[in-house]
Structure formats: C-alpha cells, structure tokens
Amino acid sequence: MSNLKMKEAALIYLDRSGGLQKFIDDCKYYNDSKQSYAVYRFKILINPSDVVELDAELGNHILHQPLKAAEVFQSVCFIAVKTLSLIGQLQTETQINIVLKLTHLPPLPSYGLDLCEFPLDYTSQRFYMMQGIVIAMTTVTKYTQGARFLCSDEACPLSKGFQYIRVHVPGATESATIRNDFLCNLCASSLQEDRKFRVLGDKQIVEIIATKGLHAFQGHSNNQPFRFQSVTIFLRDESVNKMNIGNEYKIIGIPTCVKTSQTAVCIEANSITFCNSKVPSGISDNFRCLLSLTSSSCWKFTAILANIFASQITPPGTYNLLKLCLLMSLVQTTDRNKELEDCLDILIITSDTLLIDRLLNFSINLVPRGIRHLVSAEIFPTLSRNKYGTGAVSIQAGSALLAKGGICFIGDLASHKKDKLEQLQSVLESRNITVYIPGKKFGEDTDQQMTFPVQCSFWSFVDMDSSSRRNAQKINTLIGQMDCSLIPANLVEAFGLLINCNESSPCHPFLSTVQHTLKKAINPEGLLYAASRQFTTEDFEKLLAFAKNLNVEFSLEAERMTHGYYLASRRIRTDSICGSKLSASALKYLVFLSEAHARLNLRNKVLKEDVLIAALLFETSLTLKYDRVSLGGRGCSEPRSCHCTPTWVTEGDPISKQTNKQTNKKRLEI
C-alpha cells in the first residue's frame, strides 16, 4: 500500500509540474523514430521541496534512497506508456531508464559535503551538495548507458525478448553494465549481449578541490594546519562540457567509491550550478570617513591608500608607486562569471627581491583568486593519463587557469626556463593557451587541440643585482634606464607595466625599511604604525571586493584625453626605419589604468584626473622599457637622458606641430 501511495504521488507531481507532458513528448519522439531501442531514457526534473510537501515518504525516498525513488517513477512511466499507448515497441518495464535531476537540496548541514573533512560518506548512496573549483578535466569519452542480454540457450524462453536489460546506475563501473559472466535466472546458462542494441552516452571526468584548498596555493600560512584533497566528479550525457577549468561550481551528486590502482572517492554528478560570489554591500567606516575627508581631490584618496597599504610589510610612505599599481591591478580582478579582459600585468625591477616577494605575496591574499606559483609546479596546463583507465587524457590546470579572475604571482622571471618564458610571452599577447593532445601517445586516432582563455593578471619581478653580476660589462647604464638583458625584450614589452623599485633612492628611505624589519623580527604580530591599527587587512579586503565590482564608464573629456595622449605618444615614438615602438595594446592598457584608478576612488565615472594618473604610470613604464625616444616623428640619435616626454592636448590636432628644438624644451608636468 505504501508503494502504491508513492506511485500515486509521483503521478500527481508529474502532472502538476509539467513533467508528464514532457514525458509524453519524449515518448512521441521514440515512437516516431524508425530505430529500434532496447533502453528508453527519460530525464525528470525534481523539485524536492514540492515533492516533500505533496508526499513526505516519496520526498524522503528521493533525497535518501534515490535508486528506489527512480524505480517508483519507472513503474509510473511504464503504466503511462501502456495505458496511453505511447511507445508501441516497448515490451518490459526494465527498458525504461529514469534519471531524476534535482533542482536543489535542503539548505541543511546534513546535505552538505565538505571536501576538506575526513572521512567522506560514500556508503549511503544518497544526494549531497558540494562546492569546489575545477583543477583538472578529461576529454569526452563514451560509456554504456544500457545493453540488452539474451540467454545463450535457444530453447530457453528468455533467449528472445527484452527480459535482460542492464542500465548504468550512479557509481557503477563499465564492467558492472557489460560483462560476460552473467547467468540466466531460468536455466543458469550464460547470457550474451545483443551488441546492436547497446546504447552509448558521453562521459567526462573532472577533478575539483574545495575553495578553502586555495590557501595552499596562496603562499599564506596562519599556523593552522588544514587538509584538502581533490575529488573526482563523473559527468554524463547532458552534463558533459558544462564545467570549465578554474571555475567554481555547486554540484549535487551521489558519492561512491571507485577501486582502481588505489581506492578513490568519486561523485556521480546529478546537477551543476555555477557559483557567483556575493557582491559586498560597502566598505568599512574608517575608509568611508577617509573618502569623505578627501572628496575635494580626485587623487588624495588613492595617494593615501598607496601610502598606508601593506604597512605590515613595508613602512608607510615607501614603495608608493608600486603599491598604487598593485592596488589598481587588484581592483581589476573579478569574482563574477564573465571574461576578465582588463588585466594589468606588472613586472618589477628590484634589487631587494625578498621585500618585493613579501609585498606581492601579501597582496595576492587580499583577493579570492590570488595564486602564488611554485617553481616546482606548472604555470600553464599539462597532460597526463587518466588514472581511472577510461582512455581519456586528463588536462591538469596550471597556476594561470587556477587564478581565473584573479592574480597569478609567478615569482622571479629568471627562475623560469626559456621555453616557459616564450610560452608566457605568447599568453600575455594572446590571452589564451592552446594544449595539443597527440593522439598516438594517448591511444587516439587523431591529434586534438583545446584552447583555454587565460583570464588573470600576472605579477613578476627581476633581480637587478643578479642581472648586474652576470653582465658586469653593462654597469654604465644611463639615468632612467634599466639593464634587463636577462629577460627577452619582447617579454618585457608584453607586460603592461614595468616598475623600478630601488630601495636606496630618495623615494625609498633605506633606514626606515631597516628599522621596520628589525621591529618585525622582534614582534612579528605587532602593529607598528597607527595606519595598521586604523586600516586593517580586513578593511582593505572589503574595499577591494567592493571596488572591483563597480561598473565604470568614461566621461567624454576623459575619453578625448586618452586618445589624445595615445596618438601623441605613438607619433613621438615613431621613426621611418623601425616604425612605431608603441604596441597596439597601449591604448587598451591606458583604458584599463584609467578604469582601475576610478574604481580605486570608488567612482562609477572615469574623469580626466584618472587619465592623468594612467598616463603618468604608463609613461614611467615606457621610459624604463625603451632605450631611446623618438621626437616629433623623427628618430632621436641621442640616448634618452633628457627625459623627454610627449606633449599632448585634448582638442583639435593631438600632435604638437612645434619644431624638434621646441619639443625638446617641452616638459609634461603633472
């Protein structure tokens, strides 16, 4: 009686939810098809809340005994087919394969599966919800959805018909569906598969880690040990290719245990939802007050931010240019499901790599996707054999894809090999990476290739002292120039910003840095400055999270000024022999810098003051990149020790028509 009541409730739910009409339409497709089927697959969308409200017992079966619940719907669907004569070829109930797709699970702790906790429950065979980031995925392969078996004894009545039908169930391996040791229940003869009725489906294997597991890739330790491991997700049929490397998803599935060379916990995915981070409601009261006090100027707020930023690492007032650029790069990151096109890549020239390394490492921990690349790991995707023996190639996400929407800090450029630097240059220029899959090596007939968008900003530095030691003959560099001979010029050009951090210059007092280092050695957890106590790390995290979600647009004046500066700068760095030294991406970086400064000021509109800062930063970077500057459209034979900068206007002709002599005397002052 209980089973009959659940079947009744299942039929009522199908009728109310529109599932019955969809089932009838699917049956019509099968009935009109000229092909013969051994298995008829139907997908039924289930809202657990509605089912529990209709019938608690049926709802309990769906949530805690999904295989038995599928049998209830299978019986209801078979009766409907026979009663309404929907599929003429259907003979037995076992030919119907029901797949229940859940819309959600109750928001209760018992339905959540924490991938960082041990042990994982893989014995209950019920639905759980888990959340994680994709770190690896395979190519798509085939699996057996269902198959028809016949008794090998022709005299047996079960040697005909559709009595022996095997279908895939969650957690089952291929051998559980297709084997040669099945026996007939009637005569105990062996069963043979009727291969022409085998039904194949698509399968893909994905590996995910918990979001908390990213702490292991951020180079940050709070002295609290934690454990994480990747968990394998099996995607089948309509779920295939619904997940991308680097994205975060909520997955509803059934945990199972798969035995290969080693026992592993896997999840048979039922439904997948992309995760969008919540947009913060605002900033801290301290920053709100500071913003109000500095509202009279378009530059004061960001100047103070740069001054006090990372006071746990460097004293306030030091490395302000670098810290401003870091903040602007951080506000260009994103937590949303959109392409990150406005990346700000930063390359730093320094002789104090330890301090710069600490500063960059501190900064990447302020955003959810700040990844510190380890030299022992790979920056970009690599290939490996799938450990589950499906014949598919597993594509492992490198640091760059894992940092999707965030920052990838790759450390010292000199620590990477030449081929990796060439690959990095290609990615910086194209913003995508292509993975070639040799078919012969992985058992495929043809070669394949897959292209992944690289949506993160890259941070790196070059040790100036190391460069000087290896190139002692180049010690007589001119003012404003840097010896970057260890790094290919094209790679340096590919970075949006090149910054010189020389701690011995007047802008970086050496004594204050030494005092700061000594005090931190004595009291590592101490807050040495009033700024550190008033504006905490959490305050900066909230500020960046709020600022990067602001939608900004250019004012007409700012847009005109940007194009004016770009055209003037392009002409002033053009000669008749080599053409323009200014890359095609220069205008893009000017726009990104202007937008970043506006966001950092918590404004929705880009003003001309933002463009001025963008031009100043960009011009400083260009001064470091090029050994000489062309003036007035003609080649300049003298090295650029005169610090000439382009003159630009915002109305009329953006190119100054003055003579070379007059142009040499012009100085741009901001």
Phi and psi in degrees as a GROMACS rama.xvg file:
@    title "Ramachandran Plot"
@    xaxis  label "Phi"
@    yaxis  label "Psi"
@TYPE xy
-63.1775  -41.8081  SER-2
-66.1036  -38.487  ASN-3
-65.0965  -39.5363  LEU-4
-64.3079  -39.6735  LYS-5
-67.2143  -37.1055  MET-6
-64.6873  -38.4374  LYS-7
-63.0474  -44.3023  GLU-8
-65.4888  -37.53  ALA-9
-63.3425  -41.3043  ALA-10
-65.717  -41.425  LEU-11
-63.2293  -42.0902  ILE-12
-64.2944  -43.3963  TYR-13
-60.2163  -39.5474  LEU-14
-68.0651  -44.089  ASP-15
-71.2382  -35.6216  ARG-16
-86.1697  -6.2702  SER-17
85.9621  1.18512  GLY-18
-68.5428  -29.8319  GLY-19
-67.8386  -41.3826  LEU-20
-65.5186  -39.86  GLN-21
-64.2843  -38.2474  LYS-22
-62.9613  -41.2215  PHE-23
-64.1754  -41.3381  ILE-24
-63.3365  -40.6974  ASP-25
-64.9661  -38.5329  ASP-26
-64.1395  -37.5953  CYS-27
-62.677  -38.5338  LYS-28
-62.0089  -45.2788  TYR-29
-65.6317  -39.7823  TYR-30
-69.5919  -35.1932  ASN-31
-78.2545  -18.3466  ASP-32
-71.4622  140.391  SER-33
-81.9464  -7.94048  LYS-34
-82.8999  144.903  GLN-35
-89.2324  136.799  SER-36
-119.911  141.773  TYR-37
-92.9891  -30.0115  ALA-38
-128.968  133.886  VAL-39
-113.424  113.342  TYR-40
-97.4278  129.871  ARG-41
-128.704  133.375  PHE-42
-103.655  126.05  LYS-43
-119.13  123.695  ILE-44
-82.7636  127.563  LEU-45
-120.197  127.271  ILE-46
-101.275  104.148  ASN-47
-56.9819  -36.2308  PRO-48
-62.5057  -43.4001  SER-49
-67.1236  -38.3384  ASP-50
-68.2698  -43.0415  VAL-51
-63.1176  -37.9011  VAL-52
-67.0269  -34.1628  GLU-53
-76.3962  -48.4869  LEU-54
-150.9  111.95  ASP-55
-63.7309  -36.5319  ALA-56
-68.2471  -43.1515  GLU-57
-65.2401  -41.2137  LEU-58
-61.4893  -38.6595  GLY-59
-65.5142  -38.6518  ASN-60
-64.0385  -41.4483  HIS-61
-63.4481  -42.4762  ILE-62
-77.8665  -36.1578  LEU-63
-115.604  -18.1465  HIS-64
-136.517  65.3809  GLN-65
-61.7697  -30.2444  PRO-66
-67.7177  -40.4697  LEU-67
-69.5003  -36.3271  LYS-68
-63.2961  -38.1256  ALA-69
-63.7531  -34.0266  ALA-70
-65.8738  -36.351  GLU-71
-62.8834  -48.2085  VAL-72
-67.8466  -30.8089  PHE-73
-62.2763  -44.4477  GLN-74
-64.6088  -42.2981  SER-75
-63.3532  -43.6389  VAL-76
-66.5032  -37.7674  CYS-77
-64.3001  -43.5579  PHE-78
-62.8084  -39.5041  ILE-79
-64.5277  -40.9349  ALA-80
-62.5617  -45.3405  VAL-81
-70.737  -40.2497  LYS-82
-67.2191  -42.8052  THR-83
-95.6585  2.00865  LEU-84
51.846  54.8414  SER-85
-83.6253  -37.4003  LEU-86
-130.135  111.154  ILE-87
-68.3184  -30.5249  GLY-88
-81.4125  -14.0099  GLN-89
-67.8883  131.372  LEU-90
-114.333  -45.7531  GLN-91
-124.985  158.924  THR-92
-66.0365  -29.9407  GLU-93
-68.0761  -14.3686  THR-94
-74.4492  -14.5941  GLN-95
-91.5034  123.29  ILE-96
-110.316  111.598  ASN-97
-101.098  128.704  ILE-98
-116.935  113.975  VAL-99
-88.3377  121.173  LEU-100
-107.156  115.992  LYS-101
-86.7172  139.836  LEU-102
-78.7785  -32.1644  THR-103
-167.59  175.062  HIS-104
-122.496  156.222  LEU-105
-57.0421  137.01  PRO-106
-76.241  61.8479  PRO-107
-120.23  149.012  LEU-108
-56.8623  -32.3103  PRO-109
-70.1949  -14.4013  SER-110
-99.1779  0.0568379  TYR-111
-98.6746  143.815  GLY-112
-118.802  109.925  LEU-113
-85.4404  116.877  ASP-114
-71.5868  -10.5088  LEU-115
-95.1108  -5.00226  CYS-116
-97.8099  156.874  GLU-117
-135.607  140.253  PHE-118
-87.8479  160.721  PRO-119
-83.2633  141.871  LEU-120
-83.6166  109.401  ASP-121
-122.949  18.9098  TYR-122
-109.877  -17.565  THR-123
-79.3947  -17.2572  SER-124
54.7269  44.705  GLN-125
-130.116  173.813  ARG-126
-78.1478  140.343  PHE-127
-133.187  158.727  TYR-128
-113.446  130.368  MET-129
-133.524  160.552  MET-130
-132.934  134.189  GLN-131
-166.349  174.148  GLY-132
-110.017  134.537  ILE-133
-74.4445  123.797  VAL-134
-114.925  -10.5052  ILE-135
-161.899  152.986  ALA-136
-155.511  155.428  MET-137
-102.034  169.538  THR-138
-73.4928  166.508  THR-139
-81.6221  131.1  VAL-140
-125.821  179.757  THR-141
-103.184  152.202  LYS-142
-140.729  166.813  TYR-143
-90.9806  113.008  THR-144
-72.4128  -42.9826  GLN-145
-162.322  160.094  GLY-146
-151.753  154.722  ALA-147
-108.542  131.574  ARG-148
-117.553  148.057  PHE-149
-128.421  149.674  LEU-150
-68.9515  137.017  CYS-151
-73.9952  -16.0902  SER-152
-87.0249  110.503  ASP-153
-63.3286  -22.8747  GLU-154
-76.7032  -16.0049  ALA-155
-76.8368  135.945  CYS-156
-63.4653  -17.831  PRO-157
-90.2149  10.9261  LEU-158
-81.1755  -2.66149  SER-159
-131.268  168.101  LYS-160
85.5565  -165.334  GLY-161
-125.627  50.8555  PHE-162
-81.9882  -33.6154  GLN-163
-107.357  95.7155  TYR-164
-120.278  126.715  ILE-165
-115.78  131.089  ARG-166
-125.435  156.288  VAL-167
-71.8786  136.51  HIS-168
-120.701  154.375  VAL-169
-53.3053  130.187  PRO-170
91.926  -10.8665  GLY-171
-80.3166  146.267  ALA-172
-89.5016  174.224  THR-173
-63.0721  -35.2578  GLU-174
-69.7827  -20.214  SER-175
-74.0675  -23.2208  ALA-176
-95.3795  -42.6802  THR-177
-118.373  114.332  ILE-178
-149.297  168.932  ARG-179
-113.034  15.171  ASN-180
-115.797  18.9757  ASP-181
-76.1676  143.985  PHE-182
-118.889  150.885  LEU-183
-72.9631  133.716  CYS-184
-71.1412  -20.0236  ASN-185
-92.3142  -45.785  LEU-186
-120.208  -0.0116284  CYS-187
65.5332  15.0532  ALA-188
-77.6465  161.037  SER-189
-71.5788  150.144  SER-190
-96.953  144.674  LEU-191
-120.655  140.399  GLN-192
-79.5322  137.16  GLU-193
-90.0997  94.2705  ASP-194
-62.4744  -26.7678  ARG-195
-71.2366  -9.42609  LYS-196
-106.27  8.25151  PHE-197
-68.6845  134.918  ARG-198
-110.026  124.08  VAL-199
-105.588  149.91  LEU-200
-134.399  170.788  GLY-201
-89.5615  145.793  ASP-202
-140.426  142.084  LYS-203
-142.686  142.13  GLN-204
-112.471  130.586  ILE-205
-127.055  142.025  VAL-206
-110.546  135.319  GLU-207
-128.241  157.165  ILE-208
-125.521  156.101  ILE-209
-65.9314  151.299  ALA-210
-58.0901  -35.7268  THR-211
-63.4752  -23.2672  LYS-212
-66.3242  -16.2914  GLY-213
-64.4829  -20.3284  LEU-214
-58.5589  -28.8421  HIS-215
-70.2267  -18.5053  ALA-216
-104.068  4.7987  PHE-217
-103.749  1.52445  GLN-218
63.1454  25.7511  GLY-219
-120.428  134.311  HIS-220
-132.863  127.139  SER-221
-105.648  22.2308  ASN-222
63.2122  19.1103  ASN-223
-114.569  109.423  GLN-224
-66.725  144.459  PRO-225
-144.279  160.863  PHE-226
-123.612  139.792  ARG-227
-149.761  154.996  PHE-228
-147.283  155.725  GLN-229
-76.9667  147.875  SER-230
-121.485  138.134  VAL-231
-87.8538  132.353  THR-232
-114.34  128.826  ILE-233
-96.2634  118.706  PHE-234
-103.388  135.218  LEU-235
-132.12  143.137  ARG-236
55.4787  -114.329  ASP-237
-67.8229  -14.3074  GLU-238
-85.4324  -11.2892  SER-239
-63.8861  139.713  VAL-240
63.4504  20.1179  ASN-241
-90.8132  -7.44034  LYS-242
-119.71  142.94  MET-243
-121.47  147.002  ASN-244
-61.5837  133.161  ILE-245
95.1863  -17.8648  GLY-246
-83.437  158.572  ASN-247
-108.756  134.974  GLU-248
-134.147  154.399  TYR-249
-101.312  129.714  LYS-250
-125.068  130.262  ILE-251
-103.533  125.461  ILE-252
-163.634  178.955  GLY-253
-112.481  116.037  ILE-254
-68.547  138.982  PRO-255
-139.595  170.41  THR-256
-115.723  120.851  CYS-257
-110.625  128.909  VAL-258
-102.009  114.146  LYS-259
-117.911  -130.263  THR-260
-67.4924  -24.1623  SER-261
-144.981  149.754  GLN-262
-68.9959  132.712  THR-263
-136.933  144.199  ALA-264
-87.8705  128.442  VAL-265
-126.597  161.897  CYS-266
-121.408  124.986  ILE-267
-86.8843  105.366  GLU-268
-68.2426  138.191  ALA-269
-109.005  -43.9283  ASN-270
-148.745  153.003  SER-271
-131.579  135.192  ILE-272
-133.662  132.679  THR-273
-73.5389  141.014  PHE-274
-96.9761  125.376  CYS-275
-109.692  130.826  ASN-276
-69.2864  149.731  SER-277
-72.5229  136.568  LYS-278
-79.4275  125.32  VAL-279
-63.72  150.174  PRO-280
-78.7905  -22.3727  SER-281
179.218  -163.98  GLY-282
-113.886  173.487  ILE-283
-70.3548  160.155  SER-284
-62.3953  -36.0388  ASP-285
-63.4541  -43.9832  ASN-286
-71.5328  -32.7731  PHE-287
-64.2304  -40.5486  ARG-288
-66.5406  -42.4453  CYS-289
-62.8151  -39.8296  LEU-290
-63.2585  -38.3236  LEU-291
-67.6435  -40.4831  SER-292
-69.7418  -25.419  LEU-293
-105.289  15.1847  THR-294
-66.8249  -15.8967  SER-295
-73.9883  -15.1753  SER-296
-129.249  146.156  SER-297
-85.114  -2.65275  CYS-298
-119.013  -19.6819  TRP-299
-62.8193  -44.1828  LYS-300
-61.0715  -49.3578  PHE-301
-68.8163  -31.7612  THR-302
-65.205  -41.1815  ALA-303
-69.2379  -38.4755  ILE-304
-57.8287  -47.919  LEU-305
-63.7865  -35.0305  ALA-306
-66.7347  -41.5072  ASN-307
-98.03  -7.8097  ILE-308
-64.4366  139.687  PHE-309
55.5734  40.7103  ALA-310
-67.7553  -11.1779  SER-311
-74.0012  -19.8691  GLN-312
-105.572  -46.3272  ILE-313
-129.56  151.182  THR-314
-64.0716  146.833  PRO-315
-55.2525  139.044  PRO-316
94.653  -6.29495  GLY-317
-106.33  148.415  THR-318
54.6063  36.3849  TYR-319
-62.9613  -39.9673  ASN-320
-62.3461  -46.2897  LEU-321
-63.2667  -44.4518  LEU-322
-66.0954  -34.7685  LYS-323
-63.6559  -43.6298  LEU-324
-64.9617  -38.8335  CYS-325
-63.1644  -44.4604  LEU-326
-62.6539  -40.0056  LEU-327
-67.6092  -34.6078  MET-328
-69.722  -37.6169  SER-329
-66.2845  -36.6607  LEU-330
-76.6318  -6.82796  VAL-331
-91.7057  1.00589  GLN-332
-78.745  171.212  THR-333
-146.828  150.584  THR-334
-110.212  0.0168866  ASP-335
-94.0328  166.909  ARG-336
-83.2942  70.5013  ASN-337
-146.09  159.626  LYS-338
-71.1215  132.681  GLU-339
-90.3317  100.133  LEU-340
-100.336  -25.9473  GLU-341
-93.8029  63.1902  ASP-342
-80.9179  144.681  CYS-343
-120.609  97.3522  LEU-344
-83.8398  137.78  ASP-345
-127.936  129.033  ILE-346
-118.649  128.056  LEU-347
-113.9  132.357  ILE-348
-101.578  121.45  ILE-349
-150.28  160.202  THR-350
-111.28  -4.20722  SER-351
-115.146  76.3982  ASP-352
-67.4928  -30.1312  THR-353
-64.2622  -46.2802  LEU-354
-66.888  -43.3422  LEU-355
-64.259  -39.7351  ILE-356
-60.9283  -43.2456  ASP-357
-64.7883  -40.3561  ARG-358
-65.5598  -44.9578  LEU-359
-68.2555  -38.2904  LEU-360
-65.1634  -38.5016  ASN-361
-63.0421  -40.1504  PHE-362
-68.8939  -40.8079  SER-363
-67.7439  -19.034  ILE-364
-80.0791  -1.29322  ASN-365
-88.3717  -8.80301  LEU-366
-123.232  151.544  VAL-367
-60.6318  -34.9288  PRO-368
-110.375  50.8687  ARG-369
-94.8318  112.054  GLY-370
-113.226  127.612  ILE-371
-96.303  115.168  ARG-372
-76.0224  134.108  HIS-373
-95.7699  140.997  LEU-374
-59.881  -30.9419  VAL-375
-74.7694  -13.677  SER-376
-97.4524  -170.031  ALA-377
-116.019  140.217  GLU-378
-75.0905  -40.2577  ILE-379
-116.986  167.433  PHE-380
-58.6117  147.669  PRO-381
-129.61  165.456  THR-382
-108.958  147.487  LEU-383
-152.026  165.421  SER-384
-79.7322  141.858  ARG-385
-70.6533  127.509  ASN-386
-74.701  -9.01893  LYS-387
-93.8254  5.17308  TYR-388
69.4712  26.4048  GLY-389
-87.5347  -5.7189  THR-390
85.5011  -1.88919  GLY-391
-86.318  154.229  ALA-392
-88.8734  132.989  VAL-393
-96.6239  126.384  SER-394
-102.145  114.24  ILE-395
-91.7001  128.038  GLN-396
-71.3274  132.62  ALA-397
-85.5133  -172.989  GLY-398
-62.4007  -35.1371  SER-399
-65.8562  -45.943  ALA-400
-71.6401  -30.0526  LEU-401
-69.1718  -26.2039  LEU-402
-90.2258  25.0982  ALA-403
-55.1525  126.609  LYS-404
79.9953  3.9773  GLY-405
-132.316  -138.177  GLY-406
-122.709  135.401  ILE-407
-114.133  108.235  CYS-408
-93.3938  111.088  PHE-409
-101.652  9.08432  ILE-410
73.821  -150.715  GLY-411
-74.4528  124.482  ASP-412
-60.7701  -33.1846  LEU-413
-67.2341  -14.0855  ALA-414
-82.5908  -6.73601  SER-415
-101.211  147.349  HIS-416
-73.8263  164.358  LYS-417
-59.5075  -43.5561  LYS-418
-65.6614  -33.5082  ASP-419
-69.981  -36.4947  LYS-420
-67.2039  -37.4352  LEU-421
-65.4278  -39.2373  GLU-422
-65.9031  -39.7186  GLN-423
-63.1521  -42.8653  LEU-424
-60.5351  -43.3438  GLN-425
-61.3965  -41.1721  SER-426
-68.412  -41.4369  VAL-427
-61.1884  -33.1123  LEU-428
-83.1205  -36.5341  GLU-429
-103.858  -20.531  SER-430
62.9476  29.749  ARG-431
-153.322  162.358  ASN-432
-132.187  133.656  ILE-433
-107.219  128.698  THR-434
-105.885  122.919  VAL-435
-95.4392  130.391  TYR-436
-113.446  103.301  ILE-437
-69.8602  119.299  PRO-438
-64.8  -38.3736  GLY-439
-63.4226  -37.0316  LYS-440
-70.4719  -33.4854  LYS-441
-111.259  21.9161  PHE-442
76.8573  21.6075  GLY-443
-104.4  158.881  GLU-444
-76.5945  -34.948  ASP-445
-126.134  157.215  THR-446
-75.9034  150.617  ASP-447
-128.443  164.527  GLN-448
-147.252  142.501  GLN-449
-128.875  136.072  MET-450
-111.693  130.762  THR-451
-118.404  133.627  PHE-452
-71.8526  137.33  PRO-453
-102.604  104.08  VAL-454
-114.436  67.0526  GLN-455
-151.814  161.112  CYS-456
-94.1173  142.022  SER-457
-103.435  133.256  PHE-458
-116.933  138.808  TRP-459
-157.38  170.028  SER-460
-143.346  162.247  PHE-461
-125.573  131.864  VAL-462
-77.8738  108.904  ASP-463
-67.0615  -36.0506  MET-464
-64.0465  -40.7904  ASP-465
-62.6943  -40.9944  SER-466
-63.7808  -40.3788  SER-467
-67.7736  -37.4518  SER-468
-67.0597  -37.6894  ARG-469
-80.7865  -20.268  ARG-470
-128.114  62.9016  ASN-471
-62.6006  -23.8091  ALA-472
-74.2305  -7.90779  GLN-473
-108.865  33.3777  LYS-474
-77.7018  -19.4742  ILE-475
-90.3939  59.3605  ASN-476
-80.0599  148.883  THR-477
-78.2618  162.867  LEU-478
-61.6729  135.777  ILE-479
85.1491  -2.09966  GLY-480
-113.2  152.687  GLN-481
-124.855  147.326  MET-482
-88.0335  100.032  ASP-483
-112.485  33.1761  CYS-484
-66.3226  -21.2409  SER-485
-70.1583  -24.7989  LEU-486
-107.903  132.97  ILE-487
-56.0544  139.857  PRO-488
-60.3242  -37.4195  ALA-489
-65.3617  -33.2315  ASN-490
-70.2342  -42.3014  LEU-491
-60.1461  -40.6708  VAL-492
-64.9985  -32.2148  GLU-493
-68.4942  -25.3064  ALA-494
-74.0284  137.968  PHE-495
-66.6118  -41.2914  GLY-496
-126.302  133.073  LEU-497
-114.48  122.794  LEU-498
-123.633  134.221  ILE-499
-99.0728  119.824  ASN-500
-115.919  95.9147  CYS-501
-110.226  105.387  ASN-502
-68.0414  -12.9752  GLU-503
-89.8868  -0.26326  SER-504
-79.2519  165.269  SER-505
-58.7828  -26.3734  PRO-506
-74.9677  -15.6623  CYS-507
-130.789  79.9423  HIS-508
-55.9537  128.377  PRO-509
-71.9307  -37.6214  PHE-510
-64.4098  -44.5906  LEU-511
-63.29  -35.3138  SER-512
-67.8005  -40.0208  THR-513
-63.9139  -44.8693  VAL-514
-61.3511  -41.4581  GLN-515
-61.5717  -44.7472  HIS-516
-62.7739  -41.6061  THR-517
-65.6451  -43.51  LEU-518
-63.9023  -39.9923  LYS-519
-69.3534  -29.4494  LYS-520
-68.0279  -34.4913  ALA-521
-76.875  -41.831  ILE-522
-132.676  82.7231  ASN-523
-60.1739  -34.6475  PRO-524
-93.1232  -1.47092  GLU-525
-74.6434  148.396  GLY-526
-98.2038  107.978  LEU-527
-82.4182  -20.843  LEU-528
-126.529  154.689  TYR-529
-61.7617  -34.5082  ALA-530
-62.3832  -36.1814  ALA-531
-66.4668  -34.9197  SER-532
-78.5688  -33.9452  ARG-533
-82.1618  -37.5949  GLN-534
-120.106  97.0181  PHE-535
-81.2813  171.473  THR-536
-61.4508  -38.5346  THR-537
-63.9  -35.0697  GLU-538
-63.6639  -41.5006  ASP-539
-67.654  -36.4654  PHE-540
-62.0957  -44.1117  GLU-541
-65.7054  -40.1804  LYS-542
-62.1505  -47.2637  LEU-543
-66.5436  -40.0478  LEU-544
-63.7051  -35.8393  ALA-545
-75.65  -43.7388  PHE-546
-66.6079  -39.1636  ALA-547
-72.4023  -13.3834  LYS-548
-96.0479  4.24833  ASN-549
-76.9667  136.427  LEU-550
-92.6469  119.242  ASN-551
-113.928  151.812  VAL-552
-138.242  152.992  GLU-553
-81.0726  137.885  PHE-554
-76.2882  160.159  SER-555
-61.463  -40.2854  LEU-556
-65.3387  -41.2359  GLU-557
-67.5278  -39.6129  ALA-558
-64.7009  -41.7327  GLU-559
-65.6766  -39.3622  ARG-560
-67.9764  -38.3073  MET-561
-61.5055  -48.5505  THR-562
-67.0228  -35.8103  HIS-563
-63.3515  -46.1925  GLY-564
-64.152  -41.7055  TYR-565
-62.1233  -46.1475  TYR-566
-65.1306  -41.1256  LEU-567
-66.4322  -43.6941  ALA-568
-66.488  -36.6414  SER-569
-66.8576  -41.4443  ARG-570
-70.2269  -38.6301  ARG-571
-70.283  -19.1601  ILE-572
-109.158  30.8678  ARG-573
-117.999  135.096  THR-574
-128.325  166.195  ASP-575
-73.015  -15.917  SER-576
-94.6326  -55.7701  ILE-577
-93.895  -9.70662  CYS-578
77.0996  -156.161  GLY-579
-82.1386  134.889  SER-580
-83.4899  -15.1588  LYS-581
-80.1418  124.3  LEU-582
-71.8299  162.276  SER-583
-66.4897  -21.4877  ALA-584
-85.5406  0.429018  SER-585
-60.4242  -44.9141  ALA-586
-62.6987  -37.9976  LEU-587
-61.7512  -43.8907  LYS-588
-66.9492  -35.6307  TYR-589
-61.3213  -42.1545  LEU-590
-64.5732  -44.5747  VAL-591
-62.4909  -42.9531  PHE-592
-63.9955  -41.0494  LEU-593
-65.0724  -43.2827  SER-594
-64.4578  -40.9027  GLU-595
-62.9225  -41.5082  ALA-596
-67.331  -36.6228  HIS-597
-65.6402  -42.822  ALA-598
-63.6942  -41.5619  ARG-599
-64.2853  -27.1621  LEU-600
-85.0589  2.47211  ASN-601
60.7428  39.2176  LEU-602
-112.196  152.174  ARG-603
-95.0529  -5.46175  ASN-604
-125.931  135.084  LYS-605
-83.8653  122.356  VAL-606
-102.613  171.311  LEU-607
-64.7156  -27.7179  LYS-608
-64.6131  -33.9695  GLU-609
-67.2975  -39.002  ASP-610
-66.3211  -36.2871  VAL-611
-61.6952  -44.5891  LEU-612
-64.0875  -42.1908  ILE-613
-60.3412  -43.4426  ALA-614
-65.7483  -39.1079  ALA-615
-63.4487  -46.5884  LEU-616
-65.0303  -41.5955  LEU-617
-68.3653  -40.0759  PHE-618
-66.1178  -38.2971  GLU-619
-61.7665  -40.5332  THR-620
-66.1545  -42.2789  SER-621
-63.4295  -37.1062  LEU-622
-60.457  -35.4179  THR-623
-78.0504  -29.9211  LEU-624
-76.4128  -39.6049  LYS-625
-105.435  144.972  TYR-626
-80.4396  -18.4775  ASP-627
-153.046  159.369  ARG-628
-121.201  134.419  VAL-629
-87.2192  141.49  SER-630
-118.347  136.921  LEU-631
60.6617  24.9713  GLY-632
84.7759  -0.692373  GLY-633
-115.987  156.503  ARG-634
-67.8396  138.533  GLY-635
-102.218  119.566  CYS-636
-79.9312  -18.9631  SER-637
-89.6693  143.504  GLU-638
-59.8801  158.756  PRO-639
-84.2716  65.8062  ARG-640
-94.1315  -7.31474  SER-641
-85.7599  -5.61578  CYS-642
57.8856  40.6814  HIS-643
-70.7216  141.212  CYS-644
-132.074  153.57  THR-645
-70.8388  146.131  PRO-646
-96.044  132.466  THR-647
-143.378  149.146  TRP-648
-127.49  174.185  VAL-649
-114.724  -4.93764  THR-650
-127.93  149.239  GLU-651
69.935  -148.153  GLY-652
-70.9367  118.615  ASP-653
-73.2116  -9.71317  PRO-654
-100.343  124.77  ILE-655
-67.3849  136.794  SER-656
-99.6888  17.1965  LYS-657
-71.2037  164.114  GLN-658
-75.1634  168.637  THR-659
-59.7388  -38.0998  ASN-660
-65.2984  -41.8672  LYS-661
-69.1156  -37.2339  GLN-662
-64.9207  -37.0333  THR-663
-62.3213  -27.5921  ASN-664
-85.7729  -14.5191  LYS-665
-74.4332  138.557  LYS-666
-130.452  134.137  ARG-667
-89.3624  120.071  LEU-668
-115.29  130.682  GLU-669
